[in-house]
Amino acid sequence: MTIEQLTVFLGWSTVINAGLMLWAVIALALMPDLVYKMQGLVCKLSREDLEKAMYHFLGLFKLGIIFLNFTPYLVLRLFFL
């Protein structure tokens, strides 16, 4: 895999993961009852605990996107292309 291919891969990976995160944030903001009902089928958590878990997940997901996708893409883009 060349530097150019890796840069393109990381760029698209950043876009796709950011889109998934945006979708999750919108779903959580606009349809909290549906999210709670769907998660209630999988795990039995109180609404407060589920909200804490979802915000924790979104924070970790954001950090993952920044450190594992965007930062390497930015470094490759700035210093190698």
Secondary structure, 3 states (H helix, E strand, C coil): CCHHHHHHHHHHHHHHHHHHHHHHHHHHHHCHHHHHHHHHHHCCCCHHHHHHHHHHHHHHHHHHHHHHHHHHHHHHHHHCC
